[in-house]
Amino acid sequence: LSVAGERIGTLCLIDPKTRQLDDAQIKNLKDFALLAEAYISMRGQTAQINQLQKVLGSEQRRAMLDPLTQTWNRLGLSRLYESWKAAEEKGRVSIGIAYCDLDHFKSVNDRYGHAVGDQILQGAAKALGGALRDGDLLARFGGEEFVALIKLESVLEIQRIGERLRAAVENATELMLPQTISIGTAVLDNSESFEQALHRADQAMYQAKRNGRNRVVSAAPFPNRDAMLAVSADQQT
């Protein structure tokens, strides 16, 4: 069993008699393993929902969830980010952003129809959510775009986590069709707003598209205000 890219244990079948599993039984065992992994991954999402239940009504919560993928929507992510940021400021934990966009998704809808496209979106959301750790946040921003907010113990983690998200979609067995994803990452700077960091991650994602898709590109650090003023002063002189 693997959760968030880490192997956490083994799902076993035990019988007093020695036997050989056939292909159908092996597939069933793999399906049970995927189900177990999904339940474990859902714990983080459930904890977030329980936290919201304390401060929001049911109608407000529904307005913050994407009905197709059951991930957060843009409003939900923004609302959770505010409370999350306030809590994380006390712990000196950096916040990373992964802006994800499914590759060539329009052609899936055009060729196979929106029903298949919806199943691809649901499968991609499951794969991305399974590659995140408990407490990280995943939102669908509309269309084929997803955004993940990630707690980082080190800013160097963001590229590795981005690669894990990319591989999770590429190797997802629950997708009806082969699918890849392009990802842009950014680490939130204390001097920038959430929207500014999101924009940097979005621009990095477009660079991943231009570089050939199915890859992760990290955004350059947010420019320090003092450094920008110094550069401006040098240019004037």
Secondary structure, DSSP 4 states (H G I P E B T S, - for coil): -EETTEE--------SS-----HHHHHHHHHHHHHHHHHHHHHHHHHHHHHHHTTS-HHHHHTTB-TTT-SB-HHHHHHHHHHHHHHHTTTT-EEEEEEEEETTHHHHHHHH-HHHHHHHHHHHHHHHHHHSPTT-EEEEEETTEEEEEEEESSTTHHHHHHHHHHHHHHT-SS-SS---EEEEEEE--TTS-HHHHHHHHHHHHHHHHHTTSSSEEEPPPPPPHHHHHHHHHHHH-
